[in-house]
């Protein structure tokens, strides 16, 4: 396989670390998921230190967020603040590193193949972890981290499909069904919306039809026995009963935790309680959990309205920049720009129910690798076009002289 996939070392590191992190377990008393973000980060830093120039990633867009995280880290008092802050910034570092590379058509084709190989590997890992082959029974527990990776791949397949690769629809469907298999509620929504809400150009009528089909499919999914038991303590409920004030809505204790966090946020609304201050607070309340499973509340608790606004601003500017570049890009480069922009929809949705900001090993690293490749390929293509234009001009001048 490697002979046909001539890709830079950092790309292999990110892809393999994402798969290995999904396997889970421990390695020399270290959680594999932790190594899944740490190893790519170290490799990226070494590459940047060796050759800091040539970054095509729009660092300027994210500078406000980077500075804010660093400033809060300097004055942090909460435990693990350093590690959590590094995890937050990890995908950005990887995006910068990848954007330095030269990516021509051969490399883009190789990356496209690698994503499909990765998809197969991830599917095998998920099935093995769930034990479906052994038991023959659909599991009642979720594996949210792997679902996030699968949803990111859904964005990739959705854009490919809209761009004319019809077979990609089957790949998309295969991963869109995973959240249902493992009963991850936000995953079902996020994965299902990757196709109709993709930023890739699509006829309005087709988009409406896709939304209608997904809504029609969502009805039997919602009323299936497994989802009903996950949604309601009684095991039965309707769409109208899905609201936070319903005592029968199964929130696994998150509602009570979130209400406590909201009370504390109100005490320091503008600047928050400090980097990673939410972790000891959540631990005290739950006696074991370390994360609130709601990154919007995490941002507000740790960084206040200031941090949340800065983060949202950077995120929106990044999406707009990707879409702007996509208008001038071609072929697979255009596709990757659309994938990068579309992936933020899933990212924002998962922030309401999980810890995706810290799950760099499962989502962020691969997301910003795709974004970094898009910028790298765009720069490589622009350089090639300029060389060809210069060469053509010289040939014209040569013929004029003769």
N, C-alpha and C positions, 0 to 999 in steps of 0.2 A: 504494500500500500504506500509506503513512504517514498518508493521510487517514482510513483505517479503524482505525489503531492509534495512538490518542492516549495516548502513554505518556511519563513523565518522561525527561528527557535522559539521566540516568545509566543508565537501563535500556538505552537504545539503545547507549550507549557500551560497556557490558559485553558485550552480545550481539554487536555488530559486532566488537569487539576479540577476542572468542573465535573468531569465524569467520576474521578476518584472521590471527590467530596460527596457526591451523591451515593456512593457505595456506603459511606459512613464507617463507624468503628473507631478504633484507636491504633496509633502507631507510636511505640515507645512512650506510652502514657500521655500522648498528645492526641487530641481529637483530629481525625482526618479532615473534617470540615474546616478546622482552623488552618491546617497546612494548605488547604485548597485556596485560601486567599493570600497566605503569607509567602508561599513560594513564588507565585507570579509577581508579587510586589517586590520581593528581593531581586529577582531577575531584572525587572523593569528599572529599579533604582540603579543597579550596576550598569545597565546599558546607558542610562541617562548620564551617569557620572563619567563613563568612558567617552561619550560623545553627546554633550548637552545640546548641541545645535540641531537645526533642521526640523523642529517640531511644527507640524501642520495643524495640530489640534487647536481649537480656539480657546487657549488658556485664559485670555482676557475676559471671556464670558463668565468663567467660574472663579475669577480672582476674588470677588466680594465674599463668596462662600468659603473659599480656601482661607482667606485672611480671618474671617470670623471664627472658623473652627480652630485655627491656630491660636488666636487671641484668647478664646475661651479655654483652650487647653493650658495655656500658660498660667491662668488663674484658677485652674480646676482644683477642687478639693475631694471630689468623689473618687472612690477606688476604680481602677480599670479605665480611667478617663483617657489615658494615653493610647491604650489598645483600641478602644472604641473610636477615638478620633481618627486614628490611622486607618481603621477599617472603613470609615466613612469616606476618606479621601483616596483609598486604594484604587477604585475604578478609574478615577481621573488620572492618576499616575500611569496606569496601564494604557489608557487612551492616548496620552501624550507620547508614550514610548512607541506604540504601534504606528502612530501617525508619522513617525520618522522614516518608516520603511519605504522601499520602492515596490509598488504593486502594479504590475502590468496585467495584461489579459490572462496570461498563463497562471499567475498567482491568484487572480480572482476566480478563475475556473477551479483551481485546486482548493481554494477555501470553500467554494460552493459544494464540492464533493466532500470535503472534510465535515461540513455541517451535516450532511446526510449520513455519513458514517457515524458521527457523534450521536445523531438522533437514534440510530439503531442501537448503539451501545447504551444510551441512556434508557431506552425502552426496555432493554434486557435487564438493566440494573433495577429499574422500578418493579418489573414483574418478579424478579428474584427476591427483592426486599419484601414484597407483599406476600410471597409464598403461595400465590394463586396456583402455580403449577403443581405444588404438593397437595394443597387442600382442595383445589377446585372450587373454592368459595371466594366471592368478592369480599375484600376486607372492609371492616367497619371503621378503621382508623385512617388518618390522612398522613401524607408525607409532603407537607407544604413546600419544603425547600426544593425538592425535585420537581414539584408542580410548577414552581416559578421558572425553572430552567425550561421546562416543556412549553410554558406559555410564551417565553421569549422565542423559542423555535417556531411556535405557531405564527408569530409576527413575521418571521423569516419566510415561512412557507406561504403565508397569505400574500405577501408582496410578490413573491415569485409567481404565484397563481394569477394574480391580477395583471402581472406583466406579460402574461401570455403562455406560461408554462402550466398547462392544464393538469398534468399529472401531480403537481404539487398540492392540489386540493385533497388528494388521498392522504398525503403526508400530514397536511393540516388537520384533517379529521381524526387521524390516528392519535395525534397529541391533544386535540381539543377534548377527546373523550376521557383522557387520563384523570382530570379533576373529578369527573363523575365516578370513575372507578374507585378512587380513594376518598370520595365524599369531601372535597375541599370546596366550601361554598363560594368564597371569593374567586377561587381558581376557576370554577365553572363559569362564572360571569366574565372574568378577565379573558380566559381562553376563547370563549364563545364570541366575544366582541372584537377579537383581533382581525377577523376577516371583514365584517361590515364596516368597521371604523378605521381600517387601515388608511394611512395618508397617501398611499399610492393612488394615482388617478383612476377613477372608476365611474362609469356612467351612473347618474343619479337613480335611474330606474332599477338597475342591477343592484345598487346598494340597498334600495328600499326592499326589493325582493329578498335579498339575503337577510336583512333584519327581520322581515316577516317570517321567513323560514326558521330562523333561530328562535324567535319568540314562540312559534308553534312547537318546536322541539323542546323548548324550555318548560312548557306546561306539563307534559308527561314526566319529564325529569323531576320537576318540583314535587309532583304528587306520587313519585315512586316511594316505596316503603323505606328505602335506605335514606333518602334525602329527608323525608318527613321525620324520621327518628333523629336525624342530625339537626333539623331545624327547630323542633318543638319537643319539650319535655314529655308532653302527653303522647307524642308520636303522630299527631294529626293537627293540621292547620291549613289555612288558606293564604293566598297572596296578601289579602287585606290585613292579616294578622302579623305580617312581618314588619313590625315597628318596635322601637326600643322600649316603649311603655308596656308592651305585652309581657306579663310575668311568665307566660308559657314559652316564650322564645328562648331557645337554648343558646346561651352566650358563654357557657363554661366559666362563669364567674367574671367574665371580662367587663360586663356592664357595671358591676359594683366597683371594680378596679378603675375603670375609666371615669366614673363619677367622682371617686376620691382624687384622681389626678386633676380633674377639671377644677375641683375645689382648691387644690394647691396651686394650680396655674393662675387662678384668679388672684392669689396673694402676690405673685411676682409676674404680672402679665407681659411686661414690655421686654425685659432682658432675661427672664427665666431664672432657673436655680443653679445653672452652671453645667459644664460638660459632663455628661453621663450621670447627672444627679438623679435621673429617673430610675437608674438601676437599683441603688440601695433602697429607694422608696418602694419600688415594686417588691423587692425581696422582703422588706419588713412587713408588707401587707399580706403577701402570699405565703411567706415561709419557704420559698423555694424558687419561684420564677424570677428571672432577671430582666425580662423585657415585657413591655405593656401590650405587645401584639397590636400596636397602633402607632405607626411612625409619625403621624401628624401630631398626636398627643405627646410623643417623645420630643419632637422638635419644639413644641410650645413649652413643655416642661423644662427642657434643658436650655434652650436658646431664646425662648419668649417669642413675642410677635416679631421682634427684630430678626431673629434667625429664620423664622418661618417665611417671612416676606422675602428675605434675601434668597433663600433656597428656591422658592417658587419663581422669583424673578429670573434667577440663573437657569432654572429648568425651562421656562418658557422661551427665553432667549436662545437656548441651545436648540430647542425644537424648531424655532423660526429660522435659525442659521442653517440647520440641516435641510430644511425645505427650500430655502433660498439657493443653496448649493445644488440641490437636486435638479433645479430647473436648467442648469448649465452642464450637468453631468450626462454621461451616456452609458448605455448597456448595464453591466453588473455594478458599476460604480453608482449609478442612479438608484438601482435597486437597494444597495446597502444604505444609502442616504435615507430612503423611505423606511427601511427596516429600523434604522436607528431612531428616526422620529416617531414611528409607530410604537416602538417598545416603551416609550414613556407613558402611554395610555395605561398599559398593564402595570407599570411601575407605580403610577399614582393610585390606581385601584388597590393594589396590594398594600400600599401604605395605610389604608384604612383598617386592615385586619391582621397585619403581620409586621415582621421586622426586616423588610426587604432592603432598607438602607444599610444594615449591617451584614446582610447576606451577600457579600461581594462574591464569594466563591460560587454561588448558585445563580446569580443574575447579573450583578453590576459589572464584574470583570469581563464576562462574555459580551454584555451589552456595549461596553465602551471599547472592547476590541473591535467589534463590528463598526462602531462609529469611527474609531481610529483608522481602520482599513479604508473606509470610505474617503476620509480626508487624504490619506496617503495615496490612494489610487487616483484621486482627483488631481493632486499635485503632480504625480507621475505622468498622467495623461496631458496635463497642461504643458509640462516640460517637453514631452515628446512632440506635441503639436507645434510648439515654438521652434523646435529644431527642424521639423519638417518644413515649416513656413520659411525659415531662414535658408534652408537648403534649396527650396523652390525659387526663392528670390535670387540666389546666387546663380542658379541655372538659367534663369531668365536674363539676368545681366550678362552672363557669359554668351548667350545666343545673340543678344543685342550687339555686343561688341563685335561679334563675327559677322 
